[in-house]
Amino acid sequence: MDSISSSFSFLHPLLLNPSKTRNSPSNPKFVIFLFFFFFFSFFTFSFSASDSPFQSTYIRLCDNLVTAFPIRPNAAATSSAAIADSLRFQTGYFTSAHRLFNRSAASDYSKRLNFRVTSIRITQNDDVFELRGQILLQQRRPNMNYRRSLRKVYRGHRVTNWGVSQWIRATLRGFWSRSSGKLCMLGTGSYGYKVTDANVVLKLSYPLDLNVLDPLVSGTLESFDDKSSLNYFEPISILALSQGSDYRFTLVGNENGGCVGGSDGENLPLGDLSKGACTVFRGRMDQFELEYGSHCGDVNCNPIGSGAQKLPDFLYFYGSRCVTRRRVQMLLGFPDTSYHGFMFPFYPNTTLISEGVWDEKENRLCASACRILNFTGDLGNPYVGDCSIKLALRFPAVLSLRNRSSALGQIWSDKGIGDSGYFGKVGFKSSFKSARGLQGFQYVYTEIERVRKYCGGKMNDRGKGRKKYPDGYSSDMRFSMTVRSNKGQVAPGYSSPLFVGEESYEGRLYGVPTKMGKLKSPRTGSDNYSSLLNVSYTMSFNPPPDFNLSGQISSGEVKISAEGIYNRNTGNLCMTGCRNLRSNGKILMKNESMDCEIVINVQFSALNAKRRDSVKGTIESTRLKSDPYYFGPLQLSSSSIYTSQADASIWRMDFEIVMLLISNTLACLLVGLQLLHVRKHPEVLPYISVVMLLVITLGHMIPLILNFGTLFSHSQQTVFLGSEGWFQVNEVVVRMVTMIAFLLELRLLHLTWASRQHEGSQPGLWVSEKKVLCMTLPLYIGGTLVAWFVHIWKSGHKKGSRSFRLSRHRFKFPLGQAYQSPSILEDLKSYAGLLLDGFLLPQIIFNITSKAEGNTLASSFYVGTTIVRILPHAYDLYRSHTTAWFLDSSYIYANHRMGFYSTAWDIVIPCGGVLFAVLVYLQQRFGSRCILPKRFRESSVYEKVPAIGNDEL
């Protein structure tokens, strides 16, 4: 309070002498000055009061690391890019606290570590800066699934759905010393979705001389809550790669960077790119497949050390920085085979820190790499050393059947064979897809004459009829496939062109041209040239453990490189291929790893086929059966749909969404019209069949109950269709409209029931209602039993079958997406739809038994509802005869799982609905029993006469 008193001391004369203040309010400048003075004084006091807890806590936890200094007067918050960038990091590793993270997690967990500075203020010490920033630590594990989307029908991509996500995020404030490289910050953090106010302190140490031997940021994130608090967690150790701009290259100069000898073949130059080699390397992460030579059986070939139990399958390459268009700092990772994350796997035990230079003479990258040593489970005191590892990387300009890699390289140890840390030379390669941003690749076809020898007759066929097949340059040439061995084993796979003619097919993503160039179909007058195309393909499939190939149990993915000729007149594709061989589960180097005695035949289905057929083909070995690399014929098939069919299906689904919403809205409107009818004519209420109203109400209630989870849960159908949000919104809207119709029907049922309880109501109406129930209930129960028995019969006959049911077709679906028979609940929903189709039957019977007269039901209600129930069947009949195929899982209107739909049902149900509506019309027009034969009608009519009293007698 003393500071406050001193702040206002200059006002004492004014306060003690009222005469000086009497006229002061008349001065506007004085009033404004007084207002702003009080406002800023209060703000300064509040700010100082709020800072006092921070200052005391900081002195207790951090003052021994970085001393806090007052902020320099009039120093505004700045965002100095140089300082912020030098302190930022986004690649690193952290230990897992038990309470926050799963410490027993395997290496397939992807760790994300991100720290950034949001504002910087200068203190009274030029060496110390006040910082504000944020840190995020996240640990995620992906669920790898083969998913196919209707909007992306060309590729069975692995879509990563993060199944487990554990994280902590904190907002921090503290100080950093430039001379010591120390940083200490306090703040509050949240982890999970429950704890939002955990008190944390971040302590970091930055390298003072940033180079390849000292590039690491180390520190801890700790909780200073009470250990008994739910917010408390164990200290988390942090190790990250510094992003400071003052990095100093020390291992490589401006020459060849340590590569020995010349390069093999012609390589792509990078000097003409906008940023030179930095265009390709900086900020990019690539995955390379490792290849081991036969010498690895005699010497250690493990780049991460001889102590590792298993040789790695992949090398992850991340360009962390690049300067002067040529000099690159890189991270090289060799994670466990279970890792499938999108971020660089920075595990200190399996990560190398490297720097290299692009050799413009040989057009290759030459680099040296160092290990991270002295790393333990709790980090310990790690440092970088042992820089005896060399790496070379190049981009071959010419691709062929036996060389499909856009990047080739080798990594080896510069030590002697007997020295600690030595490993033999290991090759690595990438797929052609990793060549984004690079142009100038050429493909040389070397096996076309061999293809003509095997498939000459098919290539000369000009085709028959008016069938149209996919153009060789179209997206329809991609397809997911199922490969089946002669012993019945099944493996899922995928095929895609690599080059079509001389142009790269990968320049298109689902038919959309990219910067690599737009593929155009050639315009020539030559039939041979326009119908026959040279194509190269990449095929791969993942066989199960028991899949027998070449007399050996297969392990790992099987990749086949192929090239050949495609006949656009017949849809026939004939190729010869080479497959990668493996030794003990590892791919061998190129000279030892190719089996090129393979012939592949693929027959595409016609675009305008009346019946949707699958793509079919064979993969055969031309070796003798006695050859160790011989394998039996493999059958391949595909259910991938064409672009035009996907577009038509999406248009149809959009149309069906509108139709479904209109149908449900009309159902609400028609029930509302019936409510208006009984309001104008309340005397007809008792003559409405309660059983009929129960059928209508239950017909809407059953789907609502069985689909209640749709409002809150994830639909597998929407995953397959590839438009999860849109279809989920649609389902919610439809359920809500259906619920409104259900409530209106419930109101009509309540009014009818109440009218029967009235004193003046006829007791015979309940007797008639019981007769209706006795006649219809056995019918409904019998139908339910029939539906149940049919369900059991279908389930028993479909066990072991992988067939996917299309509307009135049988079709094969890819492995992992097998058709699942409808559950008993889904069959009950279909049966409920049938009961709704015949909703007028109880009213017809009730009219006969109760001798009802007059217009009990509004004509708009029973005629309109009948039309609403008939239209889906008429549409299904039209749909089945105008389109070659449709996926059951994509039906929205006239859904086969919400009613009985087939050619027979689509005729019988509308006819029955129209018949019932006509019968109700006749009953209300000519009497309830007019539809019966004359002998069953009333034989006599009783006339009412006045009663005669005793007085008159």
Rosetta blueprint (number, residue, H / E / L):
1 M L
2 D H
3 S H
4 I H
5 S H
6 S H
7 S H
8 F L
9 S H
10 F H
11 L H
12 H H
13 P H
14 L H
15 L H
16 L H
17 N L
18 P H
19 S H
20 K H
21 T H
22 R H
23 N L
24 S H
25 P H
26 S H
27 N L
28 P H
29 K H
30 F H
31 V H
32 I H
33 F H
34 L H
35 F H
36 F H
37 F H
38 F H
39 F H
40 F H
41 S H
42 F H
43 F H
44 T H
45 F H
46 S H
47 F H
48 S H
49 A H
50 S H
51 D H
52 S H
53 P H
54 F H
55 Q H
56 S H
57 T H
58 Y H
59 I H
60 R H
61 L H
62 C L
63 D L
64 N L
65 L L
66 V L
67 T L
68 A L
69 F L
70 P L
71 I E
72 R L
73 P L
74 N L
75 A L
76 A L
77 A L
78 T E
79 S L
80 S L
81 A H
82 A H
83 I H
84 A H
85 D H
86 S H
87 L H
88 R L
89 F E
90 Q L
91 T L
92 G E
93 Y E
94 F E
95 T L
96 S L
97 A L
98 H L
99 R L
100 L L
101 F L
102 N L
103 R L
104 S L
105 A L
106 A L
107 S L
108 D L
109 Y L
110 S E
111 K E
112 R E
113 L E
114 N E
115 F E
116 R E
117 V E
118 T E
119 S E
120 I E
121 R E
122 I E
123 T E
124 Q L
125 N L
126 D L
127 D L
128 V E
129 F E
130 E E
131 L E
132 R E
133 G E
134 Q E
135 I E
136 L E
137 L E
138 Q E
139 Q E
140 R E
141 R E
142 P E
143 N E
144 M E
145 N E
146 Y E
147 R L
148 R L
149 S E
150 L L
151 R L
152 K E
153 V L
154 Y L
155 R L
156 G L
157 H L
158 R E
159 V E
160 T E
161 N E
162 W E
163 G E
164 V E
165 S E
166 Q E
167 W E
168 I E
169 R E
170 A E
171 T E
172 L E
173 R E
174 G E
175 F E
176 W E
177 S E
178 R L
179 S L
180 S L
181 G L
182 K E
183 L E
184 C E
185 M E
186 L E
187 G E
188 T E
189 G E
190 S E
191 Y E
192 G L
193 Y L
194 K L
195 V E
196 T E
197 D E
198 A E
199 N E
200 V E
201 V E
202 L E
203 K E
204 L E
205 S E
206 Y L
207 P L
208 L L
209 D L
210 L L
211 N E
212 V L
213 L L
214 D E
215 P L
216 L E
217 V E
218 S E
219 G E
220 T E
221 L E
222 E E
223 S E
224 F L
225 D L
226 D L
227 K L
228 S L
229 S L
230 L L
231 N L
232 Y L
233 F L
234 E L
235 P L
236 I E
237 S E
238 I E
239 L E
240 A E
241 L E
242 S L
243 Q L
244 G L
245 S L
246 D L
247 Y L
248 R E
249 F L
250 T L
251 L L
252 V L
253 G L
254 N L
255 E L
256 N L
257 G L
258 G L
259 C L
260 V L
261 G L
262 G L
263 S L
264 D L
265 G L
266 E L
267 N E
268 L L
269 P L
270 L L
271 G L
272 D L
273 L L
274 S L
275 K L
276 G L
277 A L
278 C H
279 T H
280 V H
281 F H
282 R E
283 G L
284 R L
285 M E
286 D E
287 Q E
288 F E
289 E E
290 L E
291 E E
292 Y E
293 G L
294 S H
295 H H
296 C H
297 G H
298 D L
299 V L
300 N L
301 C L
302 N L
303 P L
304 I L
305 G L
306 S L
307 G L
308 A L
309 Q L
310 K L
311 L L
312 P L
313 D L
314 F E
315 L E
316 Y E
317 F E
318 Y E
319 G E
320 S E
321 R E
322 C E
323 V E
324 T L
325 R L
326 R L
327 R E
328 V E
329 Q E
330 M E
331 L E
332 L E
333 G E
334 F L
335 P L
336 D L
337 T L
338 S L
339 Y L
340 H L
341 G L
342 F L
343 M L
344 F L
345 P L
346 F L
347 Y L
348 P H
349 N H
350 T H
351 T E
352 L E
353 I E
354 S E
355 E E
356 G E
357 V E
358 W E
359 D E
360 E L
361 K L
362 E L
363 N L
364 R E
365 L E
366 C E
367 A E
368 S E
369 A E
370 C E
371 R E
372 I E
373 L E
374 N L
375 F L
376 T L
377 G L
378 D L
379 L L
380 G L
381 N L
382 P L
383 Y E
384 V E
385 G E
386 D E
387 C E
388 S E
389 I E
390 K E
391 L E
392 A E
393 L E
394 R E
395 F L
396 P E
397 A L
398 V E
399 L E
400 S E
401 L L
402 R L
403 N E
404 R L
405 S L
406 S L
407 A L
408 L E
409 G E
410 Q E
411 I E
412 W E
413 S E
414 D L
415 K L
416 G L
417 I L
418 G L
419 D L
420 S L
421 G L
422 Y L
423 F L
424 G L
425 K L
426 V E
427 G E
428 F E
429 K E
430 S L
431 S L
432 F H
433 K H
434 S H
435 A H
436 R L
437 G L
438 L L
439 Q L
440 G L
441 F L
442 Q E
443 Y E
444 V L
445 Y L
446 T L
447 E L
448 I H
449 E H
450 R H
451 V H
452 R H
453 K H
454 Y H
455 C H
456 G H
457 G H
458 K H
459 M H
460 N L
461 D L
462 R L
463 G L
464 K L
465 G L
466 R L
467 K L
468 K L
469 Y L
470 P L
471 D L
472 G L
473 Y L
474 S L
475 S H
476 D H
477 M H
478 R L
479 F E
480 S E
481 M E
482 T E
483 V E
484 R E
485 S L
486 N L
487 K L
488 G L
489 Q L
490 V E
491 A E
492 P E
493 G E
494 Y E
495 S E
496 S E
497 P E
498 L E
499 F E
500 V E
501 G L
502 E L
503 E E
504 S E
505 Y H
506 E H
507 G H
508 R E
509 L E
510 Y L
511 G L
512 V E
513 P E
514 T E
515 K L
516 M L
517 G E
518 K L
519 L L
520 K L
521 S L
522 P L
523 R L
524 T L
525 G L
526 S L
527 D H
528 N H
529 Y H
530 S H
531 S H
532 L E
533 L E
534 N E
535 V E
536 S E
537 Y E
538 T E
539 M E
540 S E
541 F E
542 N L
543 P L
544 P L
545 P L
546 D L
547 F L
548 N E
549 L E
550 S L
551 G L
552 Q E
553 I E
554 S L
555 S L
556 G L
557 E L
558 V E
559 K E
560 I E
561 S E
562 A E
563 E E
564 G E
565 I E
566 Y E
567 N E
568 R L
569 N L
570 T L
571 G L
572 N E
573 L E
574 C E
575 M E
576 T E
577 G E
578 C E
579 R E
580 N E
581 L L
582 R E
583 S E
584 N L
585 G L
586 K E
587 I E
588 L E
589 M L
590 K H
591 N H
592 E H
593 S L
594 M E
595 D E
596 C E
597 E E
598 I E
599 V E
600 I E
601 N E
602 V E
603 Q E
604 F L
605 S L
606 A L
607 L L
608 N L
609 A L
610 K L
611 R L
612 R L
613 D L
614 S L
615 V E
616 K E
617 G E
618 T E
619 I E
620 E E
621 S E
622 T L
623 R L
624 L L
625 K L
626 S L
627 D L
628 P L
629 Y L
630 Y L
631 F L
632 G L
633 P L
634 L E
635 Q E
636 L E
637 S E
638 S E
639 S L
640 S L
641 I L
642 Y L
643 T H
644 S H
645 Q H
646 A H
647 D H
648 A H
649 S H
650 I H
651 W H
652 R H
653 M H
654 D H
655 F H
656 E H
657 I H
658 V H
659 M H
660 L H
661 L H
662 I H
663 S H
664 N H
665 T H
666 L H
667 A H
668 C H
669 L H
670 L H
671 V H
672 G H
673 L H
674 Q H
675 L H
676 L H
677 H H
678 V H
679 R H
680 K H
681 H L
682 P H
683 E H
684 V H
685 L H
686 P H
687 Y H
688 I L
689 S L
690 V H
691 V H
692 M H
693 L H
694 L H
695 V H
696 I H
697 T H
698 L H
699 G H
700 H H
701 M H
702 I H
703 P H
704 L H
705 I H
706 L H
707 N L
708 F H
709 G H
710 T H
711 L H
712 F L
713 S L
714 H L
715 S L
716 Q H
717 Q H
718 T H
719 V H
720 F H
721 L H
722 G L
723 S L
724 E H
725 G H
726 W H
727 F H
728 Q H
729 V H
730 N H
731 E H
732 V H
733 V H
734 V H
735 R H
736 M H
737 V H
738 T H
739 M H
740 I H
741 A H
742 F H
743 L H
744 L H
745 E H
746 L H
747 R H
748 L H
749 L H
750 H H
751 L H
752 T H
753 W H
754 A H
755 S H
756 R H
757 Q L
758 H L
759 E L
760 G L
761 S L
762 Q L
763 P L
764 G H
765 L H
766 W H
767 V H
768 S H
769 E H
770 K H
771 K H
772 V H
773 L H
774 C H
775 M H
776 T H
777 L H
778 P H
779 L H
780 Y H
781 I H
782 G H
783 G H
784 T H
785 L H
786 V H
787 A H
788 W H
789 F H
790 V H
791 H H
792 I H
793 W H
794 K H
795 S H
796 G H
797 H H
798 K L
799 K L
800 G L
801 S L
802 R L
803 S E
804 F E
805 R E
806 L E
807 S L
808 R L
809 H E
810 R E
811 F E
812 K E
813 F L
814 P L
815 L L
816 G L
817 Q L
818 A L
819 Y L
820 Q L
821 S L
822 P L
823 S L
824 I H
825 L H
826 E H
827 D H
828 L H
829 K H
830 S H
831 Y H
832 A H
833 G H
834 L H
835 L H
836 L H
837 D H
838 G L
839 F L
840 L L
841 L H
842 P H
843 Q H
844 I H
845 I H
846 F H
847 N H
848 I H
849 T H
850 S H
851 K L
852 A L
853 E L
854 G L
855 N L
856 T L
857 L L
858 A L
859 S H
860 S H
861 F H
862 Y H
863 V H
864 G H
865 T H
866 T H
867 I H
868 V H
869 R H
870 I H
871 L H
872 P H
873 H H
874 A H
875 Y H
876 D H
877 L H
878 Y H
879 R H
880 S H
881 H H
882 T H
883 T L
884 A L
885 W L
886 F L
887 L E
888 D H
889 S H
890 S H
891 Y L
892 I L
893 Y L
894 A L
895 N L
896 H L
897 R L
898 M L
899 G L
900 F L
901 Y L
902 S L
903 T H
904 A H
905 W H
906 D H
907 I H
908 V H
909 I H
910 P H
911 C H
912 G H
913 G H
914 V H
915 L H
916 F H
917 A H
918 V H
919 L H
920 V H
921 Y H
922 L H
923 Q H
924 Q H
925 R H
926 F H
927 G L
928 S L
929 R L
930 C L
931 I L
932 L L
933 P L
934 K H
935 R H
936 F H
937 R L
938 E L
939 S L
940 S L
941 V L
942 Y L
943 E L
944 K L
945 V L
946 P L
947 A L
948 I L
949 G L
950 N L
951 D L
952 E L
953 L L
